[in-house]
Amino acid sequence: MRAMVVHEFGGRLVPADMPTPEPGPGSIQIRIEAAGVNPYDRKLIDGILDGKLPYDFPMIPGVDGAGTVSAVGADVSAFGIGDRVAGKFLVPPIGHGTFAEFTTAPEDRATLIPDEVTALQAAALPTAGLTAQDLADATGIDSGQLVLINGAAGGVGSFLVQLAATAGAQVIATARPDDSDRMIRLGATEVVDYTRAPVGDSVHFAHPDGIDVLFDLVSPAPQLADLTQVVRPGGLVYSTIFAADEADLRARGLKGGNFESTGGSRELRRLLQRVADGDVVVPIDAVRPLTDAPGVLGASGARGKTVLVV
């Protein structure tokens, strides 16, 4: 099968002909139609899980994918050949991902795709969409709350703007000026140009009494510490890149901390249905062929999701 692989930690993606994987007991084989691209894919290549989980080389990266069940292993009961499925397919040993024509995964890692949802949309959902949905669920956003989303233009942020707005929040999104209209269409009530002035200064000027919730998807620790000054006592702060000093937050009367999504197939099913119902728009920024993976993996400045067509 065709695949994109790396031969060592930190390596560059190159095309390769790899053996087609066969499903074992309880697993399904999926013919991949589309693979979502995430910053985490680059981290996997760089060895973020080395020593925690086994790796196989040549390594095929790719966590998110959507396609059609092409074979089933023994004892599989949830799916049949021809079913359209999507999922977050990070299964050890690392190195058998979705940047390929086929992958295999335990059946409990996959979710049926509703008829109203395309493979491109489904492939863009799992990692970014589930992170956003888990954040919104964990926060329990109330109607009328002031919510600042720093890093709103990317995949997680684009989903989170929608979910926070749907929950009734007044959403302040950070974005470049030429992305302001898209943020408003997704549900933001206010857009802060982070290229013009420090975000904290702009937010404090507009909201001197502070905000209720800060979702920070991009700031390293020093910048995050500064930005938390705009959160009123008792408010919530979440960092998705583990930049929060949780002890300092508690000392200042703030809740939250570093956040890691744990959403699985059941939560993805709920998110896919939201898309099918028209309640969530999948913000696809670019659709590229699989062989373009080296150029898009780890690229900065994304406005939504990049999806590879396999």
Summary of the structure (lengths in Angstrom):
residues: 310
radius of gyration: 19.8
end to end distance: 10.9
largest distance: 61.8
contacts: 1096
relative contact order: 0.16
helix: 31%
strand: 33%
